[in-house]
Amino acid sequence: MKATLALLFSLAAVVMAAPNASPQGIQLPPRCGGANECRNWCSGRIPYCEPYLDYSSGNRCVCSN
């Protein structure tokens, strides 16, 4: 019983010490204060400046399809 608990605690310590993987290559749209700031980002499409999907990172550029 003591050996099992010791094993579980040591495994938990290893898992907690492992670095968390962070997503690579994700590029968020730039922050904006108005649609004019998004023209370069949208490259020819109609630019908008709207609250981002997570609602915590402020307004970001959105482009029409």
C-alpha positions in Angstrom: 0.0 0.0 0.0 2.8 2.4 0.9 4.7 1.5 -2.2 1.6 2.2 -4.3 1.1 5.6 -2.8 4.7 6.5 -3.2 4.6 5.5 -6.8 1.4 7.5 -7.4 2.9 10.6 -5.8 6.1 10.3 -7.7 4.2 10.0 -11.0 2.1 13.0 -10.1 5.3 15.0 -9.4 6.7 14.0 -12.8 3.5 15.0 -14.6 3.3 18.4 -12.7 7.0 19.1 -13.5 6.6 18.5 -17.3 6.6 21.7 -19.4 3.2 22.6 -21.0 3.2 22.5 -24.7 2.4 25.8 -26.3 0.8 26.1 -29.7 3.3 27.1 -32.4 2.6 29.0 -35.6 -0.6 30.6 -34.5 -0.7 34.2 -35.7 -3.5 36.3 -34.2 -4.9 39.1 -36.3 -3.5 42.5 -35.3 -5.2 44.7 -32.7 -7.1 47.6 -34.2 -9.0 50.8 -33.4 -10.8 51.0 -36.8 -11.2 49.2 -40.1 -8.7 51.5 -41.8 -5.9 50.0 -39.7 -6.8 46.5 -41.1 -6.3 47.3 -44.8 -2.8 45.8 -45.1 -3.8 42.7 -43.0 -6.9 42.0 -45.3 -4.9 42.6 -48.5 -7.8 43.5 -50.8 -10.7 42.0 -48.9 -13.1 44.3 -46.9 -11.6 45.0 -43.5 -13.5 45.2 -40.2 -12.4 45.9 -36.7 -14.4 43.8 -34.2 -14.1 42.2 -30.8 -12.0 39.0 -31.1 -13.6 35.6 -30.6 -12.3 35.1 -27.0 -13.6 38.6 -26.0 -10.5 39.2 -23.8 -8.0 40.4 -26.3 -9.7 43.5 -27.5 -10.6 44.5 -31.0 -8.8 42.7 -33.8 -8.9 42.8 -37.6 -11.5 40.7 -39.4 -11.7 40.3 -43.2 -14.6 39.5 -45.4 -14.3 36.4 -47.7 
